[in-house]
Amino acid sequence: MDRIGIIGVGEIGRAIVDGLCDGVDQPPKIYLSPRGARTAAELSQRYPNVHVCADNRDVVHRSELVILAVRPQDRVEALAGLRVSSDRVVVSVLTGVAISELRRTLDTDAIVVRAIPLPSARERRSVTVTCPSHPAVDDLFGSLGGTLTVADEATLNVFQVLTATLTAHYRYLATLTDWAARQGIPAEGADRYIRGLFQGVGRALGDDTRSLQQLASDHETPGGLNERLRTTWFDPANAEALAKVLDSLLSDLK
Ligand SMILES: NC(=O)c1ccc[n+]([C@@H]2O[C@H](COP(=O)([O-])OP(=O)(O)OC[C@H]3O[C@@H](n4cnc5c(N)ncnc54)[C@H](OP(=O)(O)O)[C@@H]3O)[C@@H](O)[C@H]2O)c1
């Protein structure tokens, strides 16, 4: 589809625009909602194919495929009074908002697809979970790193919970550098070292010929320091506590 609208131009809306436009020969025409004015203005100045619309209705009017990317709590205000005709395709990236609710709010029988794009869509490296499958949506996210289509919204929610583990991971890394600093390592050196260490993990994850279990054991000397930390800190009780929080997030999404 050649005319794409985005309602809600924040972190994820911007990542999608960058991914679709940056260095791309023939990018689609993109119509942005006016809220998040600074980001929208910046994007329209950077890319000649990007236009800021007068209001959200105008975005819907001009676009074949409309991406909803406001915060879930802003959806009522953002979608109020919009009429979406049945020939449009709506893609919602709103966390935890069901397709049936969006259809009711938009009073439409247009196709509504839910998606979970990641900020790495900016570098066209987001594997985006979508539900249900739709060729135009699969193409769109295919061009931003890949599409993983799932059969139903219950399955999509499981992936949504997985995305919630990201900031705890960054905080884990920050906790390691804080600990090193407390041992007298200059903060800058600790930070540089931890980044390097875990960039190596990122590269190793690119090797999909090895399972995650295999990668773990390949990095572990029997009886060594890694094994000791894993078995004493990330022990069954810790793993169970993590699973319990994941269960609880999933049950809230239902
Ligand atoms: N960030 C992620 O990694 C990620 C990943 C997957 C899914 N999501 C989902 O994506 C959605 C957006 O997340 P985000 O992180 O991009 O949020 P964000 O950075 O806060 O951006 C939301 C944008 O929506 C704008 N907005 C608010 N009310 C609006 C309205 N009535 N009409 C049009 N635009 C309006 C906001 O403008 P103002 O700044 O003027 O308020 C802001 O620019 C959320 O539903 C989230 O669950 C996010």
The ligand as an SDF file (V2000), in Angstrom:
LIG
                    3D

 48 52  0  0  0  0  0  0  0  0999 V2000
    7.6260    2.0470   22.6840 N   0  0  0  0  0  0  0  0  0  0  0  0
    7.6210    0.7630   22.4040 C   0  0  0  0  0  0  0  0  0  0  0  0
    8.6550    0.0910   22.4310 O   0  0  0  0  0  0  0  0  0  0  0  0
    6.3400    0.0760   21.9890 C   0  0  0  0  0  0  0  0  0  0  0  0
    6.4120   -1.2160   21.4480 C   0  0  0  0  0  0  0  0  0  0  0  0
    5.2240   -1.8400   21.0080 C   0  0  0  0  0  0  0  0  0  0  0  0
    4.0030   -1.1860   21.1680 C   0  0  0  0  0  0  0  0  0  0  0  0
    3.9570    0.0460   21.7250 N   0  0  0  0  0  0  0  0  0  0  0  0
    2.6610    0.7040   21.8290 C   0  0  0  0  0  0  0  0  0  0  0  0
    2.7060    1.7960   20.9270 O   0  0  0  0  0  0  0  0  0  0  0  0
    1.8960    2.8520   21.4010 C   0  0  0  0  0  0  0  0  0  0  0  0
    2.7140    4.1260   21.4200 C   0  0  0  0  0  0  0  0  0  0  0  0
    3.8140    3.9570   22.2940 O   0  0  0  0  0  0  0  0  0  0  0  0
    5.0110    5.0070   22.2760 P   0  0  0  0  0  0  0  0  0  0  0  0
    6.0720    4.4490   23.1510 O   0  0  0  0  0  0  0  0  0  0  0  0
    5.3280    5.3810   20.8620 O   0  0  0  0  0  0  0  0  0  0  0  0
    4.2800    6.2330   23.0200 O   0  0  0  0  0  0  0  0  0  0  0  0
    4.6910    7.7620   23.0120 P   0  0  0  0  0  0  0  0  0  0  0  0
    6.1380    7.9160   22.6810 O   0  0  0  0  0  0  0  0  0  0  0  0
    4.1800    8.3420   24.2720 O   0  0  0  0  0  0  0  0  0  0  0  0
    3.8660    8.3540   21.7650 O   0  0  0  0  0  0  0  0  0  0  0  0
    2.4810    8.4880   21.7640 C   0  0  0  0  0  0  0  0  0  0  0  0
    2.1670    9.6670   20.8640 C   0  0  0  0  0  0  0  0  0  0  0  0
    0.7580    9.7700   20.7280 O   0  0  0  0  0  0  0  0  0  0  0  0
    0.4450   11.1600   20.7150 C   0  0  0  0  0  0  0  0  0  0  0  0
   -0.9630   11.3910   21.0550 N   0  0  0  0  0  0  0  0  0  0  0  0
   -1.5600   11.4800   22.2810 C   0  0  0  0  0  0  0  0  0  0  0  0
   -2.8710   11.7660   22.1440 N   0  0  0  0  0  0  0  0  0  0  0  0
   -3.1130   11.8340   20.8030 C   0  0  0  0  0  0  0  0  0  0  0  0
   -4.2720   12.1080   20.0330 C   0  0  0  0  0  0  0  0  0  0  0  0
   -5.4540   12.3670   20.6060 N   0  0  0  0  0  0  0  0  0  0  0  0
   -4.1700   12.1060   18.6990 N   0  0  0  0  0  0  0  0  0  0  0  0
   -2.9810   11.8510   18.0820 C   0  0  0  0  0  0  0  0  0  0  0  0
   -1.8200   11.6090   18.7620 N   0  0  0  0  0  0  0  0  0  0  0  0
   -1.9080   11.6040   20.1130 C   0  0  0  0  0  0  0  0  0  0  0  0
    1.3670   11.7450   21.7460 C   0  0  0  0  0  0  0  0  0  0  0  0
    1.4520   13.1470   21.5680 O   0  0  0  0  0  0  0  0  0  0  0  0
    1.8400   14.0950   22.8090 P   0  0  0  0  0  0  0  0  0  0  0  0
    3.3030   13.8900   23.0110 O   0  0  0  0  0  0  0  0  0  0  0  0
    1.4700   15.4340   22.3040 O   0  0  0  0  0  0  0  0  0  0  0  0
    1.0230   13.6290   23.9940 O   0  0  0  0  0  0  0  0  0  0  0  0
    2.6620   11.0180   21.4020 C   0  0  0  0  0  0  0  0  0  0  0  0
    3.3630   11.6930   20.3860 O   0  0  0  0  0  0  0  0  0  0  0  0
    1.3870    2.4390   22.7860 C   0  0  0  0  0  0  0  0  0  0  0  0
    0.0550    2.0310   22.6890 O   0  0  0  0  0  0  0  0  0  0  0  0
    2.2870    1.2780   23.1850 C   0  0  0  0  0  0  0  0  0  0  0  0
    1.5690    0.3550   23.9530 O   0  0  0  0  0  0  0  0  0  0  0  0
    5.1010    0.6950   22.1190 C   0  0  0  0  0  0  0  0  0  0  0  0
  1  2  1  0
  2  3  2  0
  2  4  1  0
  4  5  1  0
  4 48  2  0
  5  6  2  0
  6  7  1  0
  7  8  2  0
  8  9  1  0
  8 48  1  0
  9 10  1  0
  9 46  1  0
 10 11  1  0
 11 12  1  0
 11 44  1  0
 12 13  1  0
 13 14  1  0
 14 15  2  0
 14 16  1  0
 14 17  1  0
 17 18  1  0
 18 19  2  0
 18 20  1  0
 18 21  1  0
 21 22  1  0
 22 23  1  0
 23 24  1  0
 23 42  1  0
 24 25  1  0
 25 26  1  0
 25 36  1  0
 26 27  1  0
 26 35  1  0
 27 28  2  0
 28 29  1  0
 29 30  1  0
 29 35  2  0
 30 31  1  0
 30 32  2  0
 32 33  1  0
 33 34  2  0
 34 35  1  0
 36 37  1  0
 36 42  1  0
 37 38  1  0
 38 39  2  0
 38 40  1  0
 38 41  1  0
 42 43  1  0
 44 45  1  0
 44 46  1  0
 46 47  1  0
M  CHG  2   8   1  16  -1
M  END
$$$$
